[in-house]
Amino acid sequence: MANNELLTLNEIFNNKLFRIPDYQRGYAWEKSQLEDFWEDIMNIKEGSKHYTGILTVEAVQKDYIRNNEQWKEDLWLFEKGFKAYYIIDGQQRLTTSIILINVILDQFDDEDDINYAEKKVWQERFLFQKYKDKFESFIFGYEKDNPSNEYFKTYVLGQRSLQADKYPTETLYTANLKYAKELFQEKIKEIPKEKLEVVFNKVINGLKFNFYEIDEELDIYVTFETMNNRGKPLSKLELLKNRLIYLTTLLDEDDNIKGKLRKDINEVWKTIYEYLRKNIESTLDDDYFLKNHWIMYFKYDRKQSNAFSNFLLNEYFTAKRVLTKDRDNKIGYLEIEEYISSLSKSIKAWYYMHNPENLNKDDETKELFNKFNRLGWGAFEPLLLAYMIKEHDDQKLKELLKISENFIFLVFAISRRQSYTQNNNFYRMASSLYYDKMDIDGVIGEIDNLIYYETEETWYGWYDIDRFLDYIKEQFKKDSGFYSWNGLKYFLYEYELYLQEKNNESIKVTWETVKKQNSIEHIYPQEASKEYWSEKFNGYSKKQKSKLLNSLGNLLLLSQSKNSKLQNNGFELKKEKYKLGSHSEIEVAGNSDWLPEKILERGIKLLEFMEERWDIEIEDKKELLGLEFV
């Protein structure tokens, strides 16, 4: 290190400009880190200091600033005597400090004195300076091409920007910036100005940073990866962005091409984080997206199933492969550009796959995607992603969705196969479909054959109803039967949707309700102490009653959870409640009594629905239901 000092913010921000470079991740601090930061400040005793951490910076050279368009608006400050730095490590703490400083200053009027200086003095020291009407330079902020740059200036610092409307309102990182500002606004809203001045003094004079200026000889990108793996770890997507921008500096291309590629990388990552955050109620995981795209884009190898980042960062996108003279192993501008272009297309398709209500398709297609969000995706996400980003045929997309859902339900929920069954095969198909080595009809046909394929001599496939029979028998031995089947909620909801469509009615129960633990009721109750049940089920043994209780026909999907006391009522009272419930409840309410025979009858009806819905055959339904004695 060239320079190492222990400094306060007031000392650090002494004729210095700071920028967070575009290869850095965005603002990642969330509630827990912000609360800890605030508590540290509150605990600083007057006149005391609090060690806050390391702040590692790289000096920006004068020639670079004068010749770089990104620094054009700040050149006047540099000529005025300011020094400029890129922040390599410590940006989370420093960004948080600046947000809090800005929030505190907003509580004071322009003519107010704070710590023996006017508000404007502190704004110019930490936030921004203006030169007549020509320039407005920010003392601390993001590099111009960084996706968070405009958001930080306009929404966090409250300054005007002519370019702000070109940027997405929120990404994963800008949402964190917004939350930090709002949290601090809430913290200080009841603090009077004289005490707020004390808090301000603690921030600018009480926090101590190890201020390190890094040696010019060190590789700045490698240093960033090493240092930023402390604290809250970087995601693989964040590391990959840094790596790709680093590789642009090594390309044997002119500066314009390098600059264009670097700008493209920033734009793609901005798009990725916008779509990952698009549904605020259910944000998408960045590394999970990256892994599934990797499966589709590169040849999948089971040995690397948990090491996609190792492949991307240590094998494919490496400096060695950019600098090599071996043409067969070399990557350059074209390979990087094609890869990030694929990421850009894929993130939009990925978002719509997981948020089909926003998909520009008919209701049937949306519902088919919703089934995966309820049942689980198995190994089909890369395959569906590959077809979604192509010029796909809507009807073929529906066929692909249906056959994929069939496989997941019949092979995993019914046949009880291991969750990794045929994963390798589907990943291979995803890559083949993406690169046009297979057409969609071939993919659909192959999946169909994997489920159930019959010849004159024999049949083979991963679907096997006998495995389901054995599984349910084991559950009955444990006195749980169908009630412990992990496919029960999905199956009963599918039946509910069938009744809804059959009756041409509106939806009466949502999947969110179904996911709750008490969304399925035993019609013949677990606590069958009422006289009605004693009379109707008289003559059956304890074991037989347990089978009746947990047989499929006795399990009912509720539109909303019922009072546990009411669940034990006789059927004449229960059915009055059912009349106001789900389509399944209304159907059951059409019975005058609830007898063992009715449980068998409804169970057979549900299995017949299963046969028709998933195109299978169940020979001995009574045996599967566990009700041979009825």
C-alpha positions, 0 to 999 in steps of 0.5 A: 500500500502506498499510503495508510492513515486512520482518518475521520470522514471530515478528514477523508473528504478534504478536497477529494472526489470519490467514485464507485467504479462500474465493476463494483457491485451496487449497494447491498446493505439491508436492514440488519447492517443499517441497524448495526451502523446506526447503533454504532453511531448512537453508542459513540460517546461525545469526544470518542471515536469508533473504528469503522473499517478499511477504506481502500482507494485507487488514485485516478490519474490526471491524464485519465481524467482529462481524456475521459468523457466520464470525468468531463463535468468534474474536471473543473474541481480537479483543476481547482485542486481536488484529488480523485479516487476510485473506491475499491473496498469499503463502499458500503460503509461510505455510501451509508455514511453519505446517505445519513449525512444527506438525510441529516442535512435535509432537516436543516434550513440553508441559513442554519449553522451546523457544527459552526458552519453553514449547511452549504459548507457541509453539502460542498464538502460531502455531497456536491459543488456547483460552479455558476450554472455550468457544472454540478459535480458530486463529491461522492457517487457512482461512475457515470456508466454505473446503473445506480449513478442517476438514481443516487443523484436524483432519488437519494441526494435529491438533485436534478438530472437530465438523464434520470428518466432513461434509467429504471426506477428500481433495481435490486441495488437502487431499492437498497439505496431507497430503503437506507434513506427511508430508514434513516429518515424514520430514525431522525424524524423525532430528533430535535435539531440541537441533538441532530447536530450531535449525531452529525458530529458523531458521523463526520468526526466520530467514525474512523476509517483505515484509509488505504491508497493502493499501489499502482502496480497492483491489479485493481480487478484482482484486488477488488475480487479478493477484498470484497469477499470479506463481509457480505460476500459478493454473488457470483453474478457480481463477480462475473461482471467485474471479471468481464469488465476486466477482460475488456481491458485486455482485449486486442481491440481499439479503445472505442470497441473496448469502451462499447463492450464495457458500456454493453456489460453495464447495460446488461447488468442494469437490465438483469438487476431491474428484472430480478427486482421487478416483482418486489414481493418475490425477488429472484435470486441472481446466482440461481438465474446465472446457474440455469443460464449456464446450463443452457448456454454451456455444455452441462457436465454433472461433475460441475453441477454445483460449480457453475461459478468455477467454470465461468470464473476459473475456466472460461472467462479468464485472462489466460484465454483472452491473452492466449495465442491458441485460436481454439482456446481463445475468447475475445470481443465476440464471445463476450458480446454474444454471452452478455446478449444471451444473458440480456434476453434470458433475464426477461424470459426468466422473469416472465416464467416466474411471473406469468401474470405479466406474460403477453400470452393467453390465459391458458399459457399463463396458467401452465406456467403457474403450475410450475410455480406451484409444483416445482420446476424440476430440471426443466427451467433451462429447457423452458428458458431456451425455448422462451428466448427463441422465436417460439410457436405458442402452441408448441410452447403449451405442449412443452409446458404440458409434457414437462408438468406431466413428467414432474407430477408422474415421475416425482409426485406419483412414482416417487423417483429421486429428484435428480432423475434424468436431470442430465438428459433435460440439461442436454436437451436445453443446450441442444434446443438453444443451439438448434441441434434439436427441434421442439417436436423432438424434445417433446417426443423424448420427454414423452418417451421418458415418462411411459413408452410401450411396445408390443413386448414390454413398456419402459419409462420412469412412471410406475403406478406400483411405486405409488401404491407401495408408497401409500401403503407405507403411509397407511402403516404410519396412520397418515395415508394420503394426508402425508403425500407431498403431492396432495395440495397440488393434486387437490388444487388441480381438481379445484381448477377442474371443477371451476372450469367445468362449472364455468365459475370464478376462482374461489380459492387461491394457491396462497391459501392452499399453501397454508398448513390448514388448507386441507380438512378431514371431512370425517374428522380426526377427533370424531367424538360427536354422536353423528360420527360414532353412529355412522362409522360404528362397526369399523376397527380403529385401523379401518377408521384411520384408513377412512380418515386419511384416504384420498376421498376424505380430504377436502381443499378449503377456501379458507381455514376453518375453526378447529372446533367446527372441524369435528362437527357432524356432517349436517353442520359441516356441509352448511359451511362447505356451501360457502366454500371452494368448488370442492367444498360445494361438491361435497356439500351436495351429499346428504350424509358422509359415510364410509361408502361416500369416502370410497365413492369420492376417492374413486372419482378423484382417481378417475380425474387423475387418470384423465388429467395425466393420461394414466391408468389405475387398475385397482383403485380400492386397493390404492385408496386403502379401502378394500374393506368398505 
